[in-house]
């Protein structure tokens, strides 16, 4: 099948763009799955524990 450079360029662009979008979709899917597995950090609890540790060490 012989086509001109315009059609070949459009097909090549479609292949490259399709691969990039598929890669981004897979990265998004992996991030979504990993975020479900890992526990979420509780910043308030961490700050409170840090406060208690500092208070305990400074009173000694």
mmJSON file of the N, C-alpha and C atoms, coordinates in Angstrom:
{"data_MODEL":{"atom_site":{
"group_PDB":["ATOM","ATOM","ATOM","ATOM","ATOM","ATOM","ATOM","ATOM","ATOM","ATOM","ATOM","ATOM","ATOM","ATOM","ATOM","ATOM","ATOM","ATOM","ATOM","ATOM","ATOM","ATOM","ATOM","ATOM","ATOM","ATOM","ATOM","ATOM","ATOM","ATOM","ATOM","ATOM","ATOM","ATOM","ATOM","ATOM","ATOM","ATOM","ATOM","ATOM","ATOM","ATOM","ATOM","ATOM","ATOM","ATOM","ATOM","ATOM","ATOM","ATOM","ATOM","ATOM","ATOM","ATOM","ATOM","ATOM","ATOM","ATOM","ATOM","ATOM","ATOM","ATOM","ATOM","ATOM","ATOM","ATOM","ATOM","ATOM","ATOM","ATOM","ATOM","ATOM","ATOM","ATOM","ATOM","ATOM","ATOM","ATOM","ATOM","ATOM","ATOM","ATOM","ATOM","ATOM","ATOM","ATOM","ATOM","ATOM","ATOM","ATOM","ATOM","ATOM","ATOM","ATOM","ATOM","ATOM","ATOM","ATOM","ATOM","ATOM","ATOM","ATOM","ATOM","ATOM","ATOM","ATOM","ATOM","ATOM","ATOM","ATOM","ATOM","ATOM","ATOM","ATOM","ATOM","ATOM","ATOM","ATOM","ATOM","ATOM","ATOM","ATOM","ATOM","ATOM","ATOM","ATOM","ATOM","ATOM","ATOM","ATOM","ATOM","ATOM","ATOM","ATOM","ATOM","ATOM","ATOM","ATOM","ATOM","ATOM","ATOM","ATOM","ATOM","ATOM","ATOM","ATOM","ATOM","ATOM","ATOM","ATOM","ATOM","ATOM","ATOM","ATOM","ATOM","ATOM","ATOM","ATOM","ATOM","ATOM","ATOM","ATOM","ATOM","ATOM","ATOM","ATOM","ATOM","ATOM","ATOM","ATOM","ATOM","ATOM","ATOM","ATOM","ATOM","ATOM","ATOM","ATOM","ATOM","ATOM"],
"id":[1,2,3,4,5,6,7,8,9,10,11,12,13,14,15,16,17,18,19,20,21,22,23,24,25,26,27,28,29,30,31,32,33,34,35,36,37,38,39,40,41,42,43,44,45,46,47,48,49,50,51,52,53,54,55,56,57,58,59,60,61,62,63,64,65,66,67,68,69,70,71,72,73,74,75,76,77,78,79,80,81,82,83,84,85,86,87,88,89,90,91,92,93,94,95,96,97,98,99,100,101,102,103,104,105,106,107,108,109,110,111,112,113,114,115,116,117,118,119,120,121,122,123,124,125,126,127,128,129,130,131,132,133,134,135,136,137,138,139,140,141,142,143,144,145,146,147,148,149,150,151,152,153,154,155,156,157,158,159,160,161,162,163,164,165,166,167,168,169,170,171,172,173,174,175,176,177,178,179,180],
"type_symbol":["N","C","C","N","C","C","N","C","C","N","C","C","N","C","C","N","C","C","N","C","C","N","C","C","N","C","C","N","C","C","N","C","C","N","C","C","N","C","C","N","C","C","N","C","C","N","C","C","N","C","C","N","C","C","N","C","C","N","C","C","N","C","C","N","C","C","N","C","C","N","C","C","N","C","C","N","C","C","N","C","C","N","C","C","N","C","C","N","C","C","N","C","C","N","C","C","N","C","C","N","C","C","N","C","C","N","C","C","N","C","C","N","C","C","N","C","C","N","C","C","N","C","C","N","C","C","N","C","C","N","C","C","N","C","C","N","C","C","N","C","C","N","C","C","N","C","C","N","C","C","N","C","C","N","C","C","N","C","C","N","C","C","N","C","C","N","C","C","N","C","C","N","C","C","N","C","C","N","C","C"],
"label_atom_id":["N","CA","C","N","CA","C","N","CA","C","N","CA","C","N","CA","C","N","CA","C","N","CA","C","N","CA","C","N","CA","C","N","CA","C","N","CA","C","N","CA","C","N","CA","C","N","CA","C","N","CA","C","N","CA","C","N","CA","C","N","CA","C","N","CA","C","N","CA","C","N","CA","C","N","CA","C","N","CA","C","N","CA","C","N","CA","C","N","CA","C","N","CA","C","N","CA","C","N","CA","C","N","CA","C","N","CA","C","N","CA","C","N","CA","C","N","CA","C","N","CA","C","N","CA","C","N","CA","C","N","CA","C","N","CA","C","N","CA","C","N","CA","C","N","CA","C","N","CA","C","N","CA","C","N","CA","C","N","CA","C","N","CA","C","N","CA","C","N","CA","C","N","CA","C","N","CA","C","N","CA","C","N","CA","C","N","CA","C","N","CA","C","N","CA","C","N","CA","C","N","CA","C","N","CA","C","N","CA","C"],
"label_alt_id":[null,null,null,null,null,null,null,null,null,null,null,null,null,null,null,null,null,null,null,null,null,null,null,null,null,null,null,null,null,null,null,null,null,null,null,null,null,null,null,null,null,null,null,null,null,null,null,null,null,null,null,null,null,null,null,null,null,null,null,null,null,null,null,null,null,null,null,null,null,null,null,null,null,null,null,null,null,null,null,null,null,null,null,null,null,null,null,null,null,null,null,null,null,null,null,null,null,null,null,null,null,null,null,null,null,null,null,null,null,null,null,null,null,null,null,null,null,null,null,null,null,null,null,null,null,null,null,null,null,null,null,null,null,null,null,null,null,null,null,null,null,null,null,null,null,null,null,null,null,null,null,null,null,null,null,null,null,null,null,null,null,null,null,null,null,null,null,null,null,null,null,null,null,null,null,null,null,null,null,null],
"label_comp_id":["UNK","UNK","UNK","UNK","UNK","UNK","UNK","UNK","UNK","UNK","UNK","UNK","UNK","UNK","UNK","UNK","UNK","UNK","UNK","UNK","UNK","UNK","UNK","UNK","UNK","UNK","UNK","UNK","UNK","UNK","UNK","UNK","UNK","UNK","UNK","UNK","UNK","UNK","UNK","UNK","UNK","UNK","UNK","UNK","UNK","UNK","UNK","UNK","UNK","UNK","UNK","UNK","UNK","UNK","UNK","UNK","UNK","UNK","UNK","UNK","UNK","UNK","UNK","UNK","UNK","UNK","UNK","UNK","UNK","UNK","UNK","UNK","UNK","UNK","UNK","UNK","UNK","UNK","UNK","UNK","UNK","UNK","UNK","UNK","UNK","UNK","UNK","UNK","UNK","UNK","UNK","UNK","UNK","UNK","UNK","UNK","UNK","UNK","UNK","UNK","UNK","UNK","UNK","UNK","UNK","UNK","UNK","UNK","UNK","UNK","UNK","UNK","UNK","UNK","UNK","UNK","UNK","UNK","UNK","UNK","UNK","UNK","UNK","UNK","UNK","UNK","UNK","UNK","UNK","UNK","UNK","UNK","UNK","UNK","UNK","UNK","UNK","UNK","UNK","UNK","UNK","UNK","UNK","UNK","UNK","UNK","UNK","UNK","UNK","UNK","UNK","UNK","UNK","UNK","UNK","UNK","UNK","UNK","UNK","UNK","UNK","UNK","UNK","UNK","UNK","UNK","UNK","UNK","UNK","UNK","UNK","UNK","UNK","UNK","UNK","UNK","UNK","UNK","UNK","UNK"],
"label_asym_id":["A","A","A","A","A","A","A","A","A","A","A","A","A","A","A","A","A","A","A","A","A","A","A","A","A","A","A","A","A","A","A","A","A","A","A","A","A","A","A","A","A","A","A","A","A","A","A","A","A","A","A","A","A","A","A","A","A","A","A","A","A","A","A","A","A","A","A","A","A","A","A","A","A","A","A","A","A","A","A","A","A","A","A","A","A","A","A","A","A","A","A","A","A","A","A","A","A","A","A","A","A","A","A","A","A","A","A","A","A","A","A","A","A","A","A","A","A","A","A","A","A","A","A","A","A","A","A","A","A","A","A","A","A","A","A","A","A","A","A","A","A","A","A","A","A","A","A","A","A","A","A","A","A","A","A","A","A","A","A","A","A","A","A","A","A","A","A","A","A","A","A","A","A","A","A","A","A","A","A","A"],
"label_entity_id":["1","1","1","1","1","1","1","1","1","1","1","1","1","1","1","1","1","1","1","1","1","1","1","1","1","1","1","1","1","1","1","1","1","1","1","1","1","1","1","1","1","1","1","1","1","1","1","1","1","1","1","1","1","1","1","1","1","1","1","1","1","1","1","1","1","1","1","1","1","1","1","1","1","1","1","1","1","1","1","1","1","1","1","1","1","1","1","1","1","1","1","1","1","1","1","1","1","1","1","1","1","1","1","1","1","1","1","1","1","1","1","1","1","1","1","1","1","1","1","1","1","1","1","1","1","1","1","1","1","1","1","1","1","1","1","1","1","1","1","1","1","1","1","1","1","1","1","1","1","1","1","1","1","1","1","1","1","1","1","1","1","1","1","1","1","1","1","1","1","1","1","1","1","1","1","1","1","1","1","1"],
"label_seq_id":[1,1,1,2,2,2,3,3,3,4,4,4,5,5,5,6,6,6,7,7,7,8,8,8,9,9,9,10,10,10,11,11,11,12,12,12,13,13,13,14,14,14,15,15,15,16,16,16,17,17,17,18,18,18,19,19,19,20,20,20,21,21,21,22,22,22,23,23,23,24,24,24,25,25,25,26,26,26,27,27,27,28,28,28,29,29,29,30,30,30,31,31,31,32,32,32,33,33,33,34,34,34,35,35,35,36,36,36,37,37,37,38,38,38,39,39,39,40,40,40,41,41,41,42,42,42,43,43,43,44,44,44,45,45,45,46,46,46,47,47,47,48,48,48,49,49,49,50,50,50,51,51,51,52,52,52,53,53,53,54,54,54,55,55,55,56,56,56,57,57,57,58,58,58,59,59,59,60,60,60],
"pdbx_PDB_ins_code":[null,null,null,null,null,null,null,null,null,null,null,null,null,null,null,null,null,null,null,null,null,null,null,null,null,null,null,null,null,null,null,null,null,null,null,null,null,null,null,null,null,null,null,null,null,null,null,null,null,null,null,null,null,null,null,null,null,null,null,null,null,null,null,null,null,null,null,null,null,null,null,null,null,null,null,null,null,null,null,null,null,null,null,null,null,null,null,null,null,null,null,null,null,null,null,null,null,null,null,null,null,null,null,null,null,null,null,null,null,null,null,null,null,null,null,null,null,null,null,null,null,null,null,null,null,null,null,null,null,null,null,null,null,null,null,null,null,null,null,null,null,null,null,null,null,null,null,null,null,null,null,null,null,null,null,null,null,null,null,null,null,null,null,null,null,null,null,null,null,null,null,null,null,null,null,null,null,null,null,null],
"Cartn_x":[0.855,0.0,0.904,0.849,1.669,0.802,1.195,0.471,1.447,0.931,1.77,2.311,3.187,3.785,2.76,1.713,0.706,-0.025,-0.443,-1.152,-0.217,1.019,1.994,2.276,2.37,2.595,1.42,0.213,-0.985,-1.035,-0.734,-0.737,0.345,1.541,2.633,2.268,1.686,1.263,0.204,-0.714,-1.754,-1.182,-0.184,0.448,1.178,1.969,2.734,1.787,0.785,-0.157,-0.936,-1.315,-2.028,-1.187,0.093,1.0,1.169,1.302,1.453,0.203,-0.971,-2.201,-2.401,-2.052,-2.182,-1.229,-0.012,0.948,0.455,-0.101,-0.64,-1.812,-2.661,-3.79,-3.302,-2.279,-1.747,-1.111,-0.382,0.193,-0.905,-1.975,-3.098,-3.738,-3.89,-4.491,-3.608,-2.3,-1.374,-1.434,-1.441,-1.518,-2.812,-3.906,-5.201,-5.19,-4.626,-4.576,-3.652,-2.509,-1.551,-2.11,-2.818,-3.364,-4.454,-5.115,-6.095,-5.415,-4.242,-3.545,-2.846,-2.167,-1.377,-2.285,-1.965,-2.785,-2.535,-3.568,-3.433,-2.787,-1.968,-1.311,-2.296,-2.278,-3.102,-2.181,-2.196,-1.273,-1.543,-2.797,-3.127,-2.531,-2.684,-2.111,-0.602,0.027,1.481,1.944,1.254,1.626,1.433,0.354,0.095,1.161,1.541,2.584,3.917,4.21,5.444,5.429,4.278,4.127,4.349,3.735,3.894,5.344,6.007,7.416,8.296,8.046,8.833,8.557,7.315,6.937,7.584,7.583,8.167,9.678,10.354,11.797,12.224,11.403,11.787,11.532,10.594,10.303,11.295,12.062,13.049,14.285],
"Cartn_y":[-1.172,0.0,1.238,1.965,3.164,4.396,5.167,6.39,7.553,8.718,9.914,10.22,11.215,11.571,12.144,12.742,13.294,12.179,11.175,10.053,9.292,9.083,8.401,9.179,10.495,11.334,11.272,11.268,11.194,9.858,8.782,7.447,7.361,7.862,7.835,8.656,9.829,10.654,9.934,9.271,8.524,7.404,6.708,5.616,6.162,7.216,7.799,8.383,9.13,9.734,8.649,7.594,6.493,5.81,5.603,4.991,5.891,7.195,8.12,8.142,8.212,8.222,6.91,5.792,4.491,4.414,4.915,4.927,5.772,6.942,7.793,7.124,6.439,5.733,4.625,3.882,2.809,3.368,4.485,5.112,5.55,6.111,6.529,5.316,4.227,3.011,2.42,2.394,1.882,2.745,4.058,4.969,4.743,4.558,4.337,3.04,1.969,0.685,0.73,1.38,1.452,2.315,3.379,4.254,3.545,2.555,1.776,0.847,0.322,-0.664,-0.002,1.103,1.736,2.495,2.434,3.179,4.682,5.441,6.89,7.42,8.446,9.052,9.968,9.897,10.79,11.867,13.033,14.098,14.593,14.57,15.041,14.1,12.793,11.825,11.937,12.098,12.226,13.47,14.581,15.817,15.659,14.992,14.79,13.887,12.824,11.934,12.668,13.506,14.287,15.244,15.872,16.787,16.047,14.868,14.095,13.677,13.27,12.872,14.047,15.204,16.387,16.824,16.76,17.14,16.19,14.893,13.892,14.086,14.387,14.542,15.846,16.89,18.17,18.197,17.413,17.41,16.559,15.732,14.885,15.623],
"Cartn_z":[0.0,0.0,0.0,-1.046,-1.179,-0.909,0.065,0.386,0.401,0.389,0.385,1.773,1.844,3.133,4.118,3.641,4.545,5.289,4.563,5.194,6.119,5.693,6.541,7.819,7.697,8.881,9.837,9.291,10.147,10.866,10.155,10.773,11.85,11.558,12.542,13.777,13.555,14.681,15.506,14.853,15.56,16.406,15.867,16.627,17.844,17.656,18.77,19.82,19.39,20.343,21.085,20.376,21.02,22.076,21.781,22.768,23.984,23.773,24.901,25.777,25.158,25.943,26.684,26.053,26.715,27.911,27.734,28.848,30.003,29.709,30.772,31.474,30.707,31.306,32.235,31.802,32.65,33.917,33.807,35.004,35.973,35.438,36.278,36.963,36.229,36.778,37.878,37.649,38.669,39.916,39.745,40.895,41.677,40.96,41.615,42.416,41.858,42.559,43.773,43.638,44.75,45.873,45.539,46.581,47.387,46.806,47.557,48.56,48.187,49.02,50.204,49.954,51.005,51.968,53.251,54.216,54.086,54.335,54.256,55.535,55.384,56.536,57.243,58.558,59.349,59.922,59.322,59.704,61.119,61.543,62.885,63.931,63.728,64.666,64.719,63.538,63.501,64.256,64.081,64.775,66.279,66.683,68.109,68.725,68.029,68.54,68.64,67.648,67.68,68.867,69.101,70.234,71.556,71.684,72.923,73.126,72.059,72.177,72.566,71.973,72.324,73.754,74.161,75.519,76.539,76.195,77.078,77.21,76.103,76.137,76.786,76.689,77.267,78.785,79.279,80.721,81.492,80.816,81.512,81.866],
"occupancy":[1.0,1.0,1.0,1.0,1.0,1.0,1.0,1.0,1.0,1.0,1.0,1.0,1.0,1.0,1.0,1.0,1.0,1.0,1.0,1.0,1.0,1.0,1.0,1.0,1.0,1.0,1.0,1.0,1.0,1.0,1.0,1.0,1.0,1.0,1.0,1.0,1.0,1.0,1.0,1.0,1.0,1.0,1.0,1.0,1.0,1.0,1.0,1.0,1.0,1.0,1.0,1.0,1.0,1.0,1.0,1.0,1.0,1.0,1.0,1.0,1.0,1.0,1.0,1.0,1.0,1.0,1.0,1.0,1.0,1.0,1.0,1.0,1.0,1.0,1.0,1.0,1.0,1.0,1.0,1.0,1.0,1.0,1.0,1.0,1.0,1.0,1.0,1.0,1.0,1.0,1.0,1.0,1.0,1.0,1.0,1.0,1.0,1.0,1.0,1.0,1.0,1.0,1.0,1.0,1.0,1.0,1.0,1.0,1.0,1.0,1.0,1.0,1.0,1.0,1.0,1.0,1.0,1.0,1.0,1.0,1.0,1.0,1.0,1.0,1.0,1.0,1.0,1.0,1.0,1.0,1.0,1.0,1.0,1.0,1.0,1.0,1.0,1.0,1.0,1.0,1.0,1.0,1.0,1.0,1.0,1.0,1.0,1.0,1.0,1.0,1.0,1.0,1.0,1.0,1.0,1.0,1.0,1.0,1.0,1.0,1.0,1.0,1.0,1.0,1.0,1.0,1.0,1.0,1.0,1.0,1.0,1.0,1.0,1.0,1.0,1.0,1.0,1.0,1.0,1.0],
"B_iso_or_equiv":[0.0,0.0,0.0,0.0,0.0,0.0,0.0,0.0,0.0,0.0,0.0,0.0,0.0,0.0,0.0,0.0,0.0,0.0,0.0,0.0,0.0,0.0,0.0,0.0,0.0,0.0,0.0,0.0,0.0,0.0,0.0,0.0,0.0,0.0,0.0,0.0,0.0,0.0,0.0,0.0,0.0,0.0,0.0,0.0,0.0,0.0,0.0,0.0,0.0,0.0,0.0,0.0,0.0,0.0,0.0,0.0,0.0,0.0,0.0,0.0,0.0,0.0,0.0,0.0,0.0,0.0,0.0,0.0,0.0,0.0,0.0,0.0,0.0,0.0,0.0,0.0,0.0,0.0,0.0,0.0,0.0,0.0,0.0,0.0,0.0,0.0,0.0,0.0,0.0,0.0,0.0,0.0,0.0,0.0,0.0,0.0,0.0,0.0,0.0,0.0,0.0,0.0,0.0,0.0,0.0,0.0,0.0,0.0,0.0,0.0,0.0,0.0,0.0,0.0,0.0,0.0,0.0,0.0,0.0,0.0,0.0,0.0,0.0,0.0,0.0,0.0,0.0,0.0,0.0,0.0,0.0,0.0,0.0,0.0,0.0,0.0,0.0,0.0,0.0,0.0,0.0,0.0,0.0,0.0,0.0,0.0,0.0,0.0,0.0,0.0,0.0,0.0,0.0,0.0,0.0,0.0,0.0,0.0,0.0,0.0,0.0,0.0,0.0,0.0,0.0,0.0,0.0,0.0,0.0,0.0,0.0,0.0,0.0,0.0,0.0,0.0,0.0,0.0,0.0,0.0],
"pdbx_formal_charge":[null,null,null,null,null,null,null,null,null,null,null,null,null,null,null,null,null,null,null,null,null,null,null,null,null,null,null,null,null,null,null,null,null,null,null,null,null,null,null,null,null,null,null,null,null,null,null,null,null,null,null,null,null,null,null,null,null,null,null,null,null,null,null,null,null,null,null,null,null,null,null,null,null,null,null,null,null,null,null,null,null,null,null,null,null,null,null,null,null,null,null,null,null,null,null,null,null,null,null,null,null,null,null,null,null,null,null,null,null,null,null,null,null,null,null,null,null,null,null,null,null,null,null,null,null,null,null,null,null,null,null,null,null,null,null,null,null,null,null,null,null,null,null,null,null,null,null,null,null,null,null,null,null,null,null,null,null,null,null,null,null,null,null,null,null,null,null,null,null,null,null,null,null,null,null,null,null,null,null,null],
"auth_seq_id":[1,1,1,2,2,2,3,3,3,4,4,4,5,5,5,6,6,6,7,7,7,8,8,8,9,9,9,10,10,10,11,11,11,12,12,12,13,13,13,14,14,14,15,15,15,16,16,16,17,17,17,18,18,18,19,19,19,20,20,20,21,21,21,22,22,22,23,23,23,24,24,24,25,25,25,26,26,26,27,27,27,28,28,28,29,29,29,30,30,30,31,31,31,32,32,32,33,33,33,34,34,34,35,35,35,36,36,36,37,37,37,38,38,38,39,39,39,40,40,40,41,41,41,42,42,42,43,43,43,44,44,44,45,45,45,46,46,46,47,47,47,48,48,48,49,49,49,50,50,50,51,51,51,52,52,52,53,53,53,54,54,54,55,55,55,56,56,56,57,57,57,58,58,58,59,59,59,60,60,60],
"auth_comp_id":["UNK","UNK","UNK","UNK","UNK","UNK","UNK","UNK","UNK","UNK","UNK","UNK","UNK","UNK","UNK","UNK","UNK","UNK","UNK","UNK","UNK","UNK","UNK","UNK","UNK","UNK","UNK","UNK","UNK","UNK","UNK","UNK","UNK","UNK","UNK","UNK","UNK","UNK","UNK","UNK","UNK","UNK","UNK","UNK","UNK","UNK","UNK","UNK","UNK","UNK","UNK","UNK","UNK","UNK","UNK","UNK","UNK","UNK","UNK","UNK","UNK","UNK","UNK","UNK","UNK","UNK","UNK","UNK","UNK","UNK","UNK","UNK","UNK","UNK","UNK","UNK","UNK","UNK","UNK","UNK","UNK","UNK","UNK","UNK","UNK","UNK","UNK","UNK","UNK","UNK","UNK","UNK","UNK","UNK","UNK","UNK","UNK","UNK","UNK","UNK","UNK","UNK","UNK","UNK","UNK","UNK","UNK","UNK","UNK","UNK","UNK","UNK","UNK","UNK","UNK","UNK","UNK","UNK","UNK","UNK","UNK","UNK","UNK","UNK","UNK","UNK","UNK","UNK","UNK","UNK","UNK","UNK","UNK","UNK","UNK","UNK","UNK","UNK","UNK","UNK","UNK","UNK","UNK","UNK","UNK","UNK","UNK","UNK","UNK","UNK","UNK","UNK","UNK","UNK","UNK","UNK","UNK","UNK","UNK","UNK","UNK","UNK","UNK","UNK","UNK","UNK","UNK","UNK","UNK","UNK","UNK","UNK","UNK","UNK","UNK","UNK","UNK","UNK","UNK","UNK"],
"auth_asym_id":["A","A","A","A","A","A","A","A","A","A","A","A","A","A","A","A","A","A","A","A","A","A","A","A","A","A","A","A","A","A","A","A","A","A","A","A","A","A","A","A","A","A","A","A","A","A","A","A","A","A","A","A","A","A","A","A","A","A","A","A","A","A","A","A","A","A","A","A","A","A","A","A","A","A","A","A","A","A","A","A","A","A","A","A","A","A","A","A","A","A","A","A","A","A","A","A","A","A","A","A","A","A","A","A","A","A","A","A","A","A","A","A","A","A","A","A","A","A","A","A","A","A","A","A","A","A","A","A","A","A","A","A","A","A","A","A","A","A","A","A","A","A","A","A","A","A","A","A","A","A","A","A","A","A","A","A","A","A","A","A","A","A","A","A","A","A","A","A","A","A","A","A","A","A","A","A","A","A","A","A"],
"auth_atom_id":["N","CA","C","N","CA","C","N","CA","C","N","CA","C","N","CA","C","N","CA","C","N","CA","C","N","CA","C","N","CA","C","N","CA","C","N","CA","C","N","CA","C","N","CA","C","N","CA","C","N","CA","C","N","CA","C","N","CA","C","N","CA","C","N","CA","C","N","CA","C","N","CA","C","N","CA","C","N","CA","C","N","CA","C","N","CA","C","N","CA","C","N","CA","C","N","CA","C","N","CA","C","N","CA","C","N","CA","C","N","CA","C","N","CA","C","N","CA","C","N","CA","C","N","CA","C","N","CA","C","N","CA","C","N","CA","C","N","CA","C","N","CA","C","N","CA","C","N","CA","C","N","CA","C","N","CA","C","N","CA","C","N","CA","C","N","CA","C","N","CA","C","N","CA","C","N","CA","C","N","CA","C","N","CA","C","N","CA","C","N","CA","C","N","CA","C","N","CA","C","N","CA","C","N","CA","C","N","CA","C"],
"pdbx_PDB_model_num":[1,1,1,1,1,1,1,1,1,1,1,1,1,1,1,1,1,1,1,1,1,1,1,1,1,1,1,1,1,1,1,1,1,1,1,1,1,1,1,1,1,1,1,1,1,1,1,1,1,1,1,1,1,1,1,1,1,1,1,1,1,1,1,1,1,1,1,1,1,1,1,1,1,1,1,1,1,1,1,1,1,1,1,1,1,1,1,1,1,1,1,1,1,1,1,1,1,1,1,1,1,1,1,1,1,1,1,1,1,1,1,1,1,1,1,1,1,1,1,1,1,1,1,1,1,1,1,1,1,1,1,1,1,1,1,1,1,1,1,1,1,1,1,1,1,1,1,1,1,1,1,1,1,1,1,1,1,1,1,1,1,1,1,1,1,1,1,1,1,1,1,1,1,1,1,1,1,1,1,1]
}}}
